[in-house]
Amino acid sequence: MQRAALTGVCGPLRGGARPRPVVSRRLVCLFHAGLRAFAADKELLVKLRKKTGYSFVNCKTALEKFSGDSKQAEAWLHEQAQKEGWSKASKLQGRKTKEGLIGLLREGNAAVMVEVNCETDFVARNAKFQQLVQQAAAGTMFHHQGAKDQLTTYTKHFMKAAELSQLRTGPAGCLLSDQLALAIGKLGENMAVKRAAWVAVPETYYIGSYVHGALPAANPSLPNMVLGKYGALVICQASEQSQKSNLADLGRRLGQHVVGMAPLSVGSLEDEPGGDMETKMLAQPFLLDPSITLGQYVQPQGVSVLDFVRFECGEDTEIPEAE
């Protein structure tokens, strides 16, 4: 009886050999189930970390809090980050923000230029900060969607920080002020969405553009987005004789001139040629060929320069009213 009892637990005893434990199928199944659950939890954790950018510790806490529900965990992470961001934003308020980037976005017959500032050039090079610049440009473009149709002349509109903070980044996007708080919370520097300019033109007009020190935008959904330290938009009207195929190159050269020569007004073709201190654009020496004025350069091209916008990151300037 004793031998039979031992055989049931430890297997048969043969030739005085030591008994071997018998592992039940149930224990094996439980072990493998535990391994699969661990692998699934790890996969959820990696996906949440990759999607949100938050730390593994915070992502693990969120998944545990909501029993592995990744949607609820993500929403909670954003909420906590936003609270932390607003808290940091209030503490950092008042610290100077002279660095940052200019963002320029083109879309059909419209273009947007924004300036977003931070404290250091190191943060300006960070992908999360650059994403904030892209969100500001996209929000400004979305805000003006209905205003670019059926135009008879060009239109230009400027926005200040208070107005920009209330923009949404898209049809179902968040407030730009919330995105700003999230960026401050993640990067730990004071930041500001300082200003924006939106320009739209009718069919016979053209918007030339240029960004100095251009960095390609990381967001593939915004292929026409460029980042840099200086930016310019130049509004032109092309005559019937002008070659449409050359307008892009011409617009870029005009933008380079505006960035490099920093004119204060367009002026007139009748203006006397000026020197390096000249502030009227058409009377200035052409940046790419100082032997002629900008007016002498554009006149044979069959193009009239009507207006321009120039942004320099960190400059002190009053933002003009809409036109």
Disulfide bonds with the S-S distance in Angstrom:
none
